[in-house]
Amino acid sequence: MKALNIITLALIIVGGINWGLVGAFQFDLVATIFGGQDAPLARVVYVLVGLSALWQIVPLMRAGSAGEVRAQAHR
């Protein structure tokens, strides 16, 4: 389970960087690397990033229910 969390977190970071580049420079790094937004491999990456974000909701909710988020906020 830990490996899956690390992989999904890495994909979310890639997605965040990609969206930052799109917003700041209108440059889609994923599309550039994989042959355009409609390229099958680029679409797979987009889907994996989206699924990774959904997967990471679970640890976020667990941290919130365990009080970890609240404890971090008071630092």
N, C-alpha and C positions, 0 to 999 in steps of 0.2 A: 504494500500500500504506500509506503514511503517513496519508493521509486516513482510510482504513478503521480504522486503529489509533486515531486520535483520536476518531472517531465511536463505536467500541465502548467506548473508555475512558470517554467522556462518558455512554454508556448505563449502564455499570457504576456510575458515580458516582450517577446518578439512582436506580438500583436500591438502592444502599447507603443513600442518604438515605431512600428509601421504607421500607426494612426498619427503619432506625433509628426512623422515626416510628411504624411499626407496633409495634415493641417497646416504645418509651417511652410512647406515647400511644394505642395501638390505633387509629391513624389511617392509612388507606391513601390516600396522596395520588394515586397513579395511578388508583385506583378512583374517587376523588372527581372528578377532572378528566374522566375518560372515561366516567362513567356506571355505575359499579359493577364489581365483580370479574368478573362474567360478560358484561360488554359486549364486543362483538367488538374494538373498538379497544383496550380495556384488556388484553385477552388477547394482542393483537399486541405491545403494549409489553412485557408480561411475557416473551413468547417472545423478543423481540429482546434484552432484557436478559440472558436465559439464554444465548442464542447468542453474545452479546458476551463473556460470561464465558468461554465455551469458546474463543472466538477468541483471547482474551488469554493463554491458556495457552501459546501458541506463542512470543510474545516473552519470556515469563517463562522458558521452558525455554532459549531462545537466550541470554538474559542469564546464566542459571546455568551453561551450558556454556562461555560465554566468560569466566567468572570475575567478571562485573560484580557479581553479588549478593554474592559473597565480599568483593570490594574495598569495596563500600558498607558492609558490616557492620563493617569495621575502622576506620571513620572515627571 
